[in-house]
Amino acid sequence: MAFLKEKNLTKKFYLICETILQGLKNTDLYDKEDINGKCKQVTAMKFKSKQNARLYCKEMKSNDKVLVVIVSELLEKKKNQKNQQKEISLIEKVATYEYELY
């Protein structure tokens, strides 16, 4: 949150959260990072601005089928339109994270 506040991205963060909570699809704000079979649960909150930051998340379903989005990693600046090795490594890293929901 400190990074988002510093870069004046908190309003956009809350807009992305609201979009997710309403079940709306806006790939410019939030989308799957389906780069390979290992990364099916990884998504990205996209902050397209000068910074072009990403918050990589892992989506899970709770036992009662509630969607849970876990913000896992911050990429402060994405420089290319396509994912480069740096982004791919980070996305694959997020895919390996395991969480236990209660």
C-alpha positions as CSV (number, residue, x, y, z in Angstrom):
1,M,0.0,0.0,0.0
2,A,2.9,2.4,0.7
3,F,4.0,2.0,-3.0
4,L,0.5,2.7,-4.2
5,K,0.1,5.8,-2.0
6,E,3.5,7.1,-3.0
7,K,2.6,6.8,-6.7
8,N,-1.0,8.0,-6.3
9,L,-2.4,4.7,-7.4
10,T,-4.8,4.0,-4.5
11,K,-7.9,5.2,-6.3
12,K,-7.1,2.8,-9.2
13,F,-6.4,0.0,-6.7
14,Y,-9.9,0.5,-5.2
15,L,-11.4,0.7,-8.7
16,I,-9.8,-2.7,-9.5
17,C,-11.0,-4.2,-6.3
18,E,-14.5,-3.0,-6.9
19,T,-14.4,-4.4,-10.5
20,I,-13.4,-7.8,-9.0
21,L,-16.1,-7.7,-6.3
22,Q,-18.8,-6.9,-8.8
23,G,-17.7,-9.8,-11.0
24,L,-17.0,-7.5,-14.0
25,K,-14.4,-8.2,-16.6
26,N,-12.0,-5.4,-17.5
27,T,-8.8,-6.8,-18.9
28,D,-7.2,-3.3,-18.9
29,L,-7.4,-3.4,-15.1
30,Y,-7.3,-7.0,-14.1
31,D,-6.6,-10.2,-16.1
32,K,-5.2,-13.7,-16.0
33,E,-1.5,-14.1,-16.7
34,D,-1.9,-17.3,-18.6
35,I,1.7,-17.6,-19.9
36,N,1.9,-21.4,-19.4
37,G,0.2,-24.3,-17.8
38,K,1.8,-23.7,-14.4
39,C,0.3,-20.2,-14.0
40,K,-3.4,-20.7,-14.5
41,Q,-4.3,-19.2,-11.1
42,V,-2.1,-16.1,-11.5
43,T,-3.7,-12.7,-12.3
44,A,-2.4,-9.1,-12.5
45,M,-3.8,-5.9,-11.3
46,K,-2.6,-3.4,-13.9
47,F,-1.8,0.2,-13.1
48,K,-1.2,1.6,-16.6
49,S,0.3,4.9,-16.2
50,K,3.9,6.4,-16.3
51,Q,4.8,3.7,-13.7
52,N,3.0,0.8,-15.4
53,A,3.1,-1.2,-12.2
54,R,1.6,-4.7,-11.7
55,L,0.4,-6.5,-8.6
56,Y,0.5,-10.2,-9.3
57,C,-2.1,-12.2,-7.5
58,K,-3.2,-15.7,-7.0
59,E,-6.9,-16.6,-7.3
60,M,-8.3,-19.4,-5.2
61,K,-11.8,-20.6,-4.2
62,S,-12.7,-21.2,-0.6
63,N,-14.6,-24.3,0.5
64,D,-17.9,-22.5,0.1
65,K,-16.9,-21.4,-3.5
66,V,-16.0,-17.7,-2.6
67,L,-13.3,-16.2,-4.9
68,V,-10.3,-15.2,-2.9
69,V,-7.7,-12.9,-4.5
70,I,-4.3,-12.9,-2.7
71,V,-2.0,-10.0,-3.7
72,S,1.4,-11.7,-3.8
73,E,4.1,-9.7,-5.6
74,L,4.7,-6.1,-6.8
75,L,6.4,-5.3,-10.0
76,E,7.1,-1.6,-9.7
77,K,7.6,-0.9,-13.4
78,K,6.8,-3.0,-16.5
79,K,8.8,-1.7,-19.4
80,N,7.5,-3.9,-22.3
81,Q,4.1,-4.8,-23.7
82,K,4.9,-8.5,-23.8
83,N,6.2,-10.3,-20.7
84,Q,9.9,-10.6,-20.6
85,Q,11.9,-13.1,-18.6
86,K,11.8,-10.9,-15.5
87,E,8.0,-10.9,-15.5
88,I,7.7,-14.5,-16.5
89,S,10.0,-15.5,-13.5
90,L,7.9,-13.5,-11.1
91,I,4.6,-14.9,-12.5
92,E,5.9,-18.4,-12.2
93,K,7.1,-17.7,-8.6
94,V,3.6,-16.5,-7.7
95,A,2.2,-19.7,-9.2
96,T,4.3,-21.8,-6.8
97,Y,3.0,-20.0,-3.6
98,E,0.7,-22.1,-1.5
99,Y,-1.9,-20.7,0.8
100,E,-4.3,-22.3,3.2
101,L,-7.7,-20.7,3.5
102,Y,-9.6,-20.8,6.8
